[in-house]
Amino acid sequence: FRQLPAKLRPHAKTHKTPIIAHKQLAAGAIGITCAKLGEAEVMVAGGVRDVLIANQIVGKQKIARLSALAHHANLMVAVDDPRNIEDLSQAARASHTSIRVLVEVDVGQRRCGVQPGEPALTPAQHVTQAPGLTFAGLMGYEGHLVFVPSLEERVHRVHTDMQALIDTANFIESRGVPVAIVSAGGTGTAMITGRLPRITEIQAGSYVFMDGRYKTIEGVDFDCALTLLTTIVSRPRPDRLIIDAGMKTLTHEFGLPRFKKREDLELLSLSEEHGTVKLHDPSVTLKPGDKLELIPSHGDTTLNIHDYYYGMRNDRVETVWPITARGKSR
């Protein structure tokens, strides 16, 4: 990203660990993105000082926590509702702090966000007039495009859909409201969106470790650095292995994980505590007690059910890092 007009604000929902966030910041990231307030609290407690919560924070209790956290870091939060803007303003005033706000625009994912164009102007103006809040810009996440397999098609669709966000930024500025930040992007679209005019920062997160699902799409060239160590517990047939990794240790909403550097092995299914593996060459010597490495198909959700990273260098464990923001969904 050093050569691109957009900067990188990596998403910590992938790694959930302040030490990795600090390594990203040391490498040039301008700040950190979080999905949840609880994650942001962990990052700030770990010394991260510039955090975007790319989500709507609603309800009295959470907003009170947000305004308290703003005393200790430079926070941004997404909004798409006038009542939420009022609630944020009241809490910021009550706690004598300031919160930066991005108006979220729906660029086609059909999740959160106001519609592009004129509908985004009203909340932007609302924020500029709300005490305790600072209108920082816009956010739009093209998550519906990050897994488009063809690079050519993905480029075309990103340019088409993200133009709505760019046009919205231009429209709001034409009405006298400066738009300093336009935040977007996931790992599958980062190098496309990051080159678009007006896009100032990218929120990609999965790139840091990569996962099996992203390796199936064209043009995403990061290597997979995350594996789960599993043990063979049974070999009931020459062509079958049973491992001790199941749905309680691996998620599979993006498809079944695959084995690292073992094309002769295929994970067939996961139950709660076990995985069933097909051994394509029954003559291969594998027995109970042997270890295998699995590459998660979705790193984010797999990491959220584990407590520690075991950091390897030159085939030796160098460090053990707690995944301190795991489960921080409040």
SELO-96950 format. One record per atom (N, C-alpha, C, CB): residue in three letters; z, y, x. Coordinates in steps of 0.2 Angstrom, whole numbers, plus 5000, padded with zeros to 4 digits. Glycine has a CB too. Layout:
<rs>
ALAZYX;...
</rs>
This chain:
<rs>
PHE500049945004;PHE500050005000;PHE500050065004;PHE500650004995;ARG500150065011;ARG500150125015;ARG499450155015;ARG500350105022;GLN498950125013;GLN498250145013;GLN498050175006;GLN497750105016;LEU498450165001;LEU498250174994;LEU498550234992;LEU498450114990;PRO498250274987;PRO498550334984;PRO499250324981;PRO498050364980;ALA499350264977;ALA499950244974;ALA500450224979;ALA499850194968;LYS501050234977;LYS501650204981;LYS501850144978;LYS502150254982;LEU502350104982;LEU502550044979;LEU503350054977;LEU502549984984;ARG503450034971;ARG504150034969;ARG504349964966;ARG504350084963;PRO504449914970;PRO504449844969;PRO504949824964;PRO504549804975;HIS504749774959;HIS505249754954;HIS505749704957;HIS504849724948;ALA506349724956;ALA506949674958;ALA507049624954;ALA507549714960;LYS506749614948;LYS506949564943;LYS506649494946;LYS506549574936;THR506249494951;THR506049434955;THR506649414959;THR505449444959;HIS506849454964;HIS507249424969;HIS508049434967;HIS507149454975;LYS508149494963;LYS508849504961;LYS509349504966;LYS509049444956;THR509249534972;THR509649534978;THR509549594982;THR509449474982;PRO510149634983;PRO510049704986;PRO509849694993;PRO510749734986;ILE509949644997;ILE509749645004;ILE508949645004;ILE510049585008;ILE508649605000;ILE507949604999;ILE507649674997;ILE507649544995;ALA507949704993;ALA507749774991;ALA507749814996;ALA508249794985;HIS508349815001;HIS508349855006;HIS507849845011;HIS509049855010;LYS507649785012;LYS507049765017;LYS506449795014;LYS507049685017;GLN506349795007;GLN505749825004;GLN505749895006;GLN505649804997;LEU506249935005;LEU506350005006;LEU506250015013;LEU507050025004;ALA506449975018;ALA506349995025;ALA505649985027;ALA506849945029;ALA505249945023;ALA504549935024;ALA504149985021;ALA504349865022;GLY504450035017;GLY504050085015;GLY504050095007;GLY503350075017;ALA504450055003;ALA504450064996;ALA504850124995;ALA504850004993;ILE504650164989;ILE504950224987;ILE505550214983;ILE504450274984;GLY505650164981;GLY506250144976;GLY506150074974;GLY506250194970;ILE506650064969;ILE506649994966;ILE506549994959;ILE507349954968;THR506249944956;THR506249944948;THR506649884946;THR505449924946;CYS507049894941;CYS507449844937;CYS507249834930;CYS508149854938;ALA507349774928;ALA507149764921;ALA507749774916;ALA506949684920;LYS508349764919;LYS509049764915;LYS509449814918;LYS509349704914;LEU509949844914;LEU510449894916;LEU510949854921;LEU510849924910;GLY511049794919;GLY511549754924;GLY511249744931;GLY511649684920;GLU510549734931;GLU510249724937;GLU510249794941;GLU509449704937;ALA510149844938;ALA510249914941;ALA510949924944;ALA510049964936;GLU511449904940;GLU512149914942;GLU512249874949;GLU512649894937;VAL511949814949;VAL512049774955;VAL511649804961;VAL511749704954;MET511049834960;MET510649864965;MET511049924968;MET509949884963;VAL511249964963;VAL511650034965;VAL512250014969;VAL511750074959;ALA512649964967;ALA513249944970;ALA513049914977;ALA513649884966;GLY512449894978;GLY512249864984;GLY511949924989;GLY511749814983;GLY511949984987;GLY511750034991;GLY511050064989;GLY511750014998;VAL510650034984;VAL510050064982;VAL510150124978;VAL509650004978;ARG509750174980;ARG509950244977;ARG509350274973;ARG510050294983;ASP508750244972;ASP508250264968;ASP508050204964;ASP507650294972;VAL508150204957;VAL508050144953;VAL507750174947;VAL508750114952;LEU507150134945;LEU506850144938;LEU507050084934;LEU506050144939;ILE507350094928;ILE507450034924;ILE506850034919;ILE508150044920;ALA506349994920;ALA505749994916;ALA505849964909;ALA505149954920;ASN506249994906;ASN506449964899;ASN506850014895;ASN506949904900;GLN506850004889;GLN507250054885;GLN508050034885;GLN506950054877;ILE508450084886;ILE509150064886;ILE509450094879;ILE509550094892;VAL509650054875;VAL509850084868;VAL510550054867;VAL509350054863;GLY510850094862;GLY511550074860;GLY512050114864;GLY511650004861;LYS512650134861;LYS513150174863;LYS513450144870;LYS513650184858;GLN513550084870;GLN513950054876;GLN513450054882;GLN514149984874;LYS512850034881;LYS512350034887;LYS512250104889;LYS511749994885;ILE512150144885;ILE511950214887;ILE512550244891;ILE511750254881;ALA513150234889;ALA513750254892;ALA513750224899;ALA514350234889;ARG513550164900;ARG513550134907;ARG512950164911;ARG513450054906;LEU512450184908;LEU511850214911;LEU512050284914;LEU511250214907;SER512350324909;SER512550384912;SER513050384917;SER512750434906;ALA513550344917;ALA514050334922;ALA513650314929;ALA514550284920;LEU513150264928;LEU512850244934;LEU512450304937;LEU512350184933;ALA512250354933;ALA511750404936;ALA512150454941;ALA511550444930;HIS512850444941;HIS513250484945;HIS513150454953;HIS513950484944;HIS512950394953;HIS512850364960;HIS512150344962;HIS513250294959;ALA511650364958;ALA510950344960;ALA510550394956;ALA510850274959;ASN509950404959;ASN509350434956;ASN509050384951;ASN508850464961;LEU509150394944;LEU508950344940;LEU508350374935;LEU509550324935;MET507950324934;MET507450334928;MET507450284923;MET506750344932;VAL507250294917;VAL507250254912;VAL506650264907;VAL507950254908;ALA506450214904;ALA505850214899;ALA506150234892;ALA505450154899;VAL505750274889;VAL505850284882;VAL505250284877;VAL506250354881;ASP505350264871;ASP504750264866;ASP504950284859;ASP504350204866;ASP505650314859;ASP505950324852;ASP506350384852;ASP506350264850;PRO506150434847;PRO506550494847;PRO507250494847;PRO506250534842;ARG507550444843;ARG508250434842;ARG508550414849;ARG508450384837;ASN508250374853;ASN508450354859;ASN508550414864;ASN508050294862;ILE508050454863;ILE508050514868;ILE508650554866;ILE507350554867;GLU508750564860;GLU509350604858;GLU510050574861;GLU509450614850;ASP510050504860;ASP510650474862;ASP510750474870;ASP510650394860;LEU510250474873;LEU510250474881;LEU510450554883;LEU509550464884;SER510150594879;SER510350664880;SER511150684879;SER509950714876;GLN511350654874;GLN512050664872;GLN512550634877;GLN512250634865;ALA512350574879;ALA512750544884;ALA512750574891;ALA512550464885;ALA512150594893;ALA512050634899;ALA512450694899;ALA511350644901;ARG512450734894;ARG512850794893;ARG513550784894;ARG512650834887;ALA513750724890;ALA514550714890;ALA514750694897;ALA514650654885;SER514350664901;SER514550634907;SER514450684913;SER514250564909;HIS514150744911;HIS513950794916;HIS513450764921;HIS514550824919;THR512950734919;THR512450704924;THR511750714921;THR512650624925;SER511250694925;SER510550694923;SER510250634924;SER510250754927;ILE509750614919;ILE509350554919;ILE508650574919;ILE509550504914;ARG508250544923;ARG507550554923;ARG507250504918;ARG507150544930;VAL506650524914;VAL506450484909;VAL505650484910;VAL506550524902;LEU505450424909;LEU504750404908;LEU504550384901;LEU504450354913;VAL504050414898;VAL503850394891;VAL503350334892;VAL503450454888;GLU503550284889;GLU503150224890;GLU502550224885;GLU503550154889;VAL501950204887;VAL501350204883;VAL501150134883;VAL500850254887;ASP500950114877;ASP500650044876;ASP499950044878;ASP500750014869;VAL499750014884;VAL499050004886;VAL498649944884;VAL499050014894;GLY498949904880;GLY498649844877;GLY499049784877;GLY498049834881;GLN499649784880;GLN500149724880;GLN500449714873;GLN500649734885;ARG500449764869;ARG500749764862;ARG501449744862;ARG500349714858;ARG501849774867;ARG502549764867;ARG502949824866;ARG502749734874;CYS503249864871;CYS503549924870;CYS503049984871;CYS504149934874;GLY503150044869;GLY502750104871;GLY502450134865;GLY502250084875;VAL502350194865;VAL501950234860;VAL501250224861;VAL502150314860;GLN500850244857;GLN500150234857;GLN499850294862;GLN499750244851;PRO499350274866;PRO499050324870;PRO498850394867;PRO498450294874;GLY498750444871;GLY498450504869;GLY498950544865;GLY497950494864;GLU498850584860;GLU499250624857;GLU499950604855;GLU498950654851;PRO499950534852;PRO500650514851;PRO501150514856;PRO500650444848;ALA500950514863;ALA501350524868;ALA501650594870;ALA501050494875;LEU501250644867;LEU501450714868;LEU502150724865;LEU500950754866;THR502250704859;THR502850724856;THR503450704859;THR502850694849;PRO503550644861;PRO504150624865;PRO504150654872;PRO504150544866;ALA503650664875;ALA503650704881;ALA503950774881;ALA502950704885;GLN503750804875;GLN503950874874;GLN504750874872;GLN503550904868;HIS504850814868;HIS505550804866;HIS506050804872;HIS505650744862;VAL505850764877;VAL506250754883;VAL506350814887;VAL505950694888;THR505750854887;THR505850914891;THR506350964888;THR505150954892;GLN506450964882;GLN506951004878;GLN507650974877;GLN506651024871;ALA507750914880;ALA508350884879;ALA508850894885;ALA508250804878;PRO509350924884;PRO509850934889;PRO510050874893;PRO510450974887;GLY510150874899;GLY510350814903;GLY509750764905;GLY510850774899;LEU509150774902;LEU508650734903;LEU508050774907;LEU508350704897;THR507750744911;THR507150774915;THR506550724913;THR507250774922;PHE506050754911;PHE505350724910;PHE505050714916;PHE504950754905;ALA504950644919;ALA504650634925;ALA503950614925;ALA505150574928;GLY503750584919;GLY503050564918;GLY502950504913;GLY502850544925;LEU502550464915;LEU502350404910;LEU502350344913;LEU501650414907;MET502450284909;MET502450214912;MET501950174907;MET503150194912;GLY501550134910;GLY501150084906;GLY501050024910;GLY500450124904;TYR501249964907;TYR501249904910;TYR500649864907;TYR501849864910;GLU500149844912;GLU499549804910;GLU499749734911;GLU498949824914;GLY500349714908;GLY500549644909;GLY500049594906;GLY501249634906;HIS499649614901;HIS499249564897;HIS498649554902;HIS498949594891;LEU498549584908;LEU497949574912;LEU498149534919;LEU497649634913;VAL498749534920;VAL498949504927;VAL498749434928;VAL499749514928;PHE498649394923;PHE498449324925;PHE497749314923;PHE498849284921;VAL497249364922;VAL496549354920;VAL496249314927;VAL496149424919;PRO496049254926;PRO495849214932;PRO495349254936;PRO495649154930;SER494749274933;SER494249304937;SER494349374940;SER493549304933;LEU494349384946;LEU494449454949;LEU493949504946;LEU494349454956;GLU493349484945;GLU492849534942;GLU493049554935;GLU492149504942;GLU493249504931;GLU493449524924;GLU494049564924;GLU493549464920;ARG494549544929;ARG495149584929;ARG495049654931;ARG495649544934;VAL494649664936;VAL494549734938;VAL494249774932;VAL494049734944;HIS493749744929;HIS493449784923;HIS493949794918;HIS492849734920;ARG494349754916;ARG494849764910;ARG495349804912;ARG495149694908;VAL495549804919;VAL496149854921;VAL495849924921;VAL496349834928;HIS495249934923;HIS494950004923;HIS494850024916;HIS494250004927;THR494649984911;THR494550004904;THR495250014901;THR494249944900;ASP495749974902;ASP496349984898;ASP496750034901;ASP496749914898;MET496750044908;MET497250094911;MET496950164910;MET497350074918;GLN496350164908;GLN496050234907;GLN496350274902;GLN495250234906;ALA496650234897;ALA497050264891;ALA497650294894;ALA497250204886;LEU497950264899;LEU498550294902;LEU498450354906;LEU498950244907;ILE497850354910;ILE497650414914;ILE497450464909;ILE497050394918;ASP497050454904;ASP496850504899;ASP497450534896;ASP496450474894;THR497950494894;THR498650524891;THR498950574896;THR499050464889;ALA498950554902;ALA499350594907;ALA498950664907;ALA499350564914;ASN498250664908;ASN497850724908;ASN497950764901;ASN497150704909;PHE497950724896;PHE498050764889;PHE498750804889;PHE498050714883;ILE499250764891;ILE499950794891;ILE499950854896;ILE500450744893;GLU499650854901;GLU499650904906;GLU499250964903;GLU499350884913;SER498750954899;SER498351004896;SER498751044891;SER497650974893;ARG499251014889;ARG499651044884;ARG500251074887;ARG499950994879;GLY500251084894;GLY500751124897;GLY501351084900;GLY500951174893;VAL501351014899;VAL501950974902;VAL501750944908;VAL502150924896;PRO501950954914;PRO501750924920;PRO501950844920;PRO502150954926;VAL501550804923;VAL501650734923;VAL501650714930;VAL501050694919;ALA502250714933;ALA502250694940;ALA502150624942;ALA502950724943;ILE502450584938;ILE502450504939;ILE502050474934;ILE503150474940;VAL501550424936;VAL501250384931;VAL501350314935;VAL500450394930;SER501750274932;SER502050204934;SER501750154931;SER502850204934;ALA501550094934;ALA501150044931;ALA501149984936;ALA500450064929;GLY500849934934;GLY500649874939;GLY501049814939;GLY500549904945;GLY500749764940;GLY501049694941;GLY500749664947;GLY501049644935;THR500949614950;THR500749574956;THR499949564955;THR501049514958;GLY499749534949;GLY499049514948;GLY498549574948;GLY499049474942;THR498849634946;THR498449694946;THR498549754951;THR498449724938;ALA499049744955;ALA499349794959;ALA498749824963;ALA499849774963;MET498349784966;MET497849814971;MET497249844967;MET497649764976;ILE497249834961;ILE496749874957;ILE497049934954;ILE496449824951;THR497549924950;THR497849984947;THR498050034953;THR498449964943;GLY498350014958;GLY498550054964;GLY498050104967;GLY498850014969;ARG497350084965;ARG496850134968;ARG496550174962;ARG496250084970;LEU496850174956;LEU496550214951;LEU496850284952;LEU496750184944;PRO496450334950;PRO496750404950;PRO497250414945;PRO496150454948;ARG497750454947;ARG498350474943;ARG498950424943;ARG498150484936;ILE498750364945;ILE499350314946;ILE499650334952;ILE499050244946;THR500350344951;THR500750364957;THR501150304960;THR501150424955;GLU501350254956;GLU501750204959;GLU501650144955;GLU502450224958;ILE501750084959;ILE501650014956;ILE502249974956;ILE501049984960;GLN502349934951;GLN503049904950;GLN502949824952;GLN503249914943;ALA502449804955;ALA502449734957;ALA503049704960;ALA501849724962;GLY503249644958;GLY503849614960;GLY503749544963;GLY504349604955;SER503249504960;SER503249434962;SER502949424968;SER502849394956;TYR502549474971;TYR502249464977;TYR502749444983;TYR501849534979;VAL503349464982;VAL503849464988;VAL503949384990;VAL504449494986;PHE503949344985;PHE503949274986;PHE503349234984;PHE504549244983;MET502949264979;MET502449224976;MET502649164972;MET501849204981;ASP502249144967;ASP502449084964;ASP501749044962;ASP502849094957;GLY501848984959;GLY501248944958;GLY500748974954;GLY501448874956;ARG501049004948;ARG500549034943;ARG500049084946;ARG500949064937;TYR500349134950;TYR499949184953;TYR499449154958;TYR500349234956;LYS499549094961;LYS499049064966;LYS498449034962;LYS499449014970;THR498449034955;THR497949004952;THR497349064950;THR498148974946;ILE497549124951;ILE497049174950;ILE496749204956;ILE497449234946;GLU496149234955;GLU495749254961;GLU495949324963;GLU495049254959;GLY495949324970;GLY496149394973;GLY496849414974;GLY495849444969;VAL497249364973;VAL497949384975;VAL498149334981;VAL498449364968;ASP498249364987;ASP498149324993;ASP498849314996;ASP497749364997;PHE499449334993;PHE500049324996;PHE500249254997;PHE500649364992;ASP500649235002;ASP500849165002;ASP501449144998;ASP500949145010;CYS501549084996;CYS502149064993;CYS502749054998;CYS502049004989;ALA503249094998;ALA503849085002;ALA504449054999;ALA504049155005;LEU504449044993;LEU504949014989;LEU504848944987;LEU505149054983;THR505348894989;THR505348824987;THR506048804985;THR505048784993;LEU506048754981;LEU506648724979;LEU506648654982;LEU506648714971;LEU507248644985;LEU507348574989;LEU507548524984;LEU507748584995;THR507248474983;THR507448414979;THR507448354982;THR506948414973;THR507848304979;THR507948234982;THR507648184978;THR508748224983;ILE507348134981;ILE507148074977;ILE507748034976;ILE506648034981;VAL507848014969;VAL508447974967;VAL508247904965;VAL508848014962;SER507547894964;SER507347824962;SER506647824963;SER507547814954;ARG506447754965;ARG505747744965;ARG505647674961;ARG505447734972;PRO505547684954;PRO505547624950;PRO504947584950;PRO505747654943;ARG504447624952;ARG503747584953;ARG503447614959;ARG503347594947;PRO502947574962;PRO502647594968;PRO502247664967;PRO502147544970;ASP502047684961;ASP501747744960;ASP502147794957;ASP501047734956;ARG502847784956;ARG503247834953;ARG503847844957;ARG503447804946;LEU504047914957;LEU504647934960;LEU505047974955;LEU504447984966;ILE505647974955;ILE506148014951;ILE506548064955;ILE506547974946;ILE506448124954;ILE506848174958;ILE507448204954;ILE506348234961;ASP507848234958;ASP508448264954;ASP508348334952;ASP509048264959;ALA507748364952;ALA507648424949;ALA507348424942;ALA507148464954;GLY507648454937;GLY507448454930;GLY507448524927;GLY507848404926;MET507448524921;MET507348594918;MET507948634919;MET507248584910;LYS508548604921;LYS509148654922;LYS509048684929;LYS509748604922;THR508548664933;THR508448694940;THR507748724941;THR508648644945;LEU507348714937;LEU506648734937;LEU506348754930;LEU506148684940;THR506048814930;THR505748834924;THR504948814924;THR505848904922;HIS504648804918;HIS504048774918;HIS503548814912;HIS503948704917;GLU503748874910;GLU503348904905;GLU502748924908;GLU503748964903;PHE502648934914;PHE501948944917;PHE501648884920;PHE502048994923;GLY501848824918;GLY501548764920;GLY502048724925;GLY500948774924;LEU501948664926;LEU502348624931;LEU502348644938;LEU502248554930;PRO502848644941;PRO502848664949;PRO502448614952;PRO503548664952;ARG502248634958;ARG501848584963;ARG502248574969;ARG501148614964;PHE502048524973;PHE502448504979;PHE502148544985;PHE502448434980;LYS502548564989;LYS502248604995;LYS501948555000;LYS502848644999;LYS501348565002;LYS500948525007;LYS501048445005;LYS501248535014;ARG500948434999;ARG500948364997;ARG500448354991;ARG501648334995;GLU499848344993;GLU499348334988;GLU499348264985;GLU498648354991;ASP499648224988;ASP499748154986;ASP500248144980;ASP499948104992;LEU500648204979;LEU501148194974;LEU500948244968;LEU501848214977;GLU501148224962;GLU501048264956;GLU501648254952;GLU500348244952;LEU501848314950;LEU502448314945;LEU502148304938;LEU502848384946;LEU502348254935;LEU502148244928;LEU502548274923;LEU502148164927;SER503148274923;SER503648304918;SER504248314920;SER503648244912;LEU504648354917;LEU505348374918;LEU505748354912;LEU505448454920;SER506348324913;SER506848324908;SER507448364910;SER507048244907;GLU507948364907;GLU508548404909;GLU508748404916;GLU509148394905;GLU508848344919;GLU509048334925;GLU508648294930;GLU509748294925;HIS508048274928;HIS507548234932;HIS506848264931;HIS507648164930;GLY506448244937;GLY505748254937;GLY505448194938;GLY505548304942;THR504848174934;THR504448114935;THR503848134939;THR504348084929;VAL503748094945;VAL503248114950;VAL502748054950;VAL503548134956;LYS502048074950;LYS501548014952;LYS501448014959;LYS500948034947;LEU501447964962;LEU501247954969;LEU500547924969;LEU501747904973;HIS500047964971;HIS499347944971;HIS499247884976;HIS498948004972;ASP499547884981;ASP499447824986;ASP500147784986;ASP499247854993;PRO500147734983;PRO500747694983;PRO500947664989;PRO500647634978;SER500547664994;SER500747635001;SER501147685005;SER500147625005;VAL501147755003;VAL501547805006;VAL502347785006;VAL501447875003;THR502647785012;THR503347775012;THR503747835010;THR503547745019;LEU504047825004;LEU504547875001;LEU505047834998;LEU504247934997;LYS505747854999;LYS506247814996;LYS506847864994;LYS506547765002;PRO507247834990;PRO507847874987;PRO508247904993;PRO508347834983;GLY508347974993;GLY508748004998;GLY508248055002;GLY509047955003;ASP507548045001;ASP507148085005;ASP507048155001;ASP506448055005;LYS506948205005;LYS506848275002;LYS506148295001;LYS507248325007;LEU506048334996;LEU505348364995;LEU505448434993;LEU505048324989;GLU504948474994;GLU504948544992;GLU504548554987;GLU504848594998;LEU504748594981;LEU504348614976;LEU504248684976;LEU504648594969;ILE503648704974;ILE503448784973;ILE503548794966;ILE502748794976;PRO503948844964;PRO504048854957;PRO503448884954;PRO504648904956;SER503248874948;SER502748904945;SER502848974943;SER502448864939;HIS503548984941;HIS503749054940;HIS504349064943;HIS503849064932;GLY504349104949;GLY504949114953;GLY505449154949;GLY504749154959;ASP505249204945;ASP505749254942;ASP506349214938;ASP505449304938;THR506049174934;THR506549134929;THR506849074933;THR506149104923;THR506549044938;THR506848994941;THR507449024945;THR506348954946;LEU507349074949;LEU507849114953;LEU508449124948;LEU507649174956;ASN508349144942;ASN508849164938;ASN509349114936;ASN508649194931;ILE509249044938;ILE509648994936;ILE509948964943;ILE509348934932;HIS509949004948;HIS510248984955;HIS510649034958;HIS509648964960;ASP511149014962;ASP511649054965;ASP511449084972;ASP512249024965;TYR511049054976;TYR510949064983;TYR510249054985;TYR511449024987;TYR510049104990;TYR509449084994;TYR509749055000;TYR509049154995;TYR509349005003;TYR509448985010;TYR508849005014;TYR509548905010;GLY509049055018;GLY508449085022;GLY508349045028;GLY508649155024;MET507649025029;MET507448985034;MET507049015039;MET507048925031;ARG507149005045;ARG506749035051;ARG506648975056;ARG506949095054;ASN506048955057;ASN505848905062;ASN506248835060;ASN506048925069;ASP506148825054;ASP506448765051;ASP507248755052;ASP506148705055;ARG507548805052;ARG508248805052;ARG508548855047;ARG508548825060;VAL509148845044;VAL509448885040;VAL509748945044;VAL509948855035;GLU509549005043;GLU509749065047;GLU510249105043;GLU509149115048;THR510249105036;THR510649145032;THR510749115025;THR510449215032;VAL511249135022;VAL511349115015;VAL511549185011;VAL511949065014;TRP511049195006;TRP511149255002;TRP511349244995;TRP510549305003;PRO511849274992;PRO511949264985;PRO511449304981;PRO512649284983;ILE511249274975;ILE510749304971;ILE511249344966;ILE510349254967;THR511449404968;THR511949434965;THR511849464958;THR512249494969;ALA511149474956;ALA510949504950;ALA510749444945;ALA510449554951;ARG510849384947;ARG510649334942;ARG511049334936;ARG510649264946;GLY510749324930;GLY511049324924;GLY511349394921;GLY511649284924;LYS511149444925;LYS511349514923;LYS510849534918;LYS511349564929;SER510949504912;SER510449524906;SER510849574901;SER510249464902;ARG511449594903;ARG511749644898;ARG511549714900;ARG512549634899;
</rs>
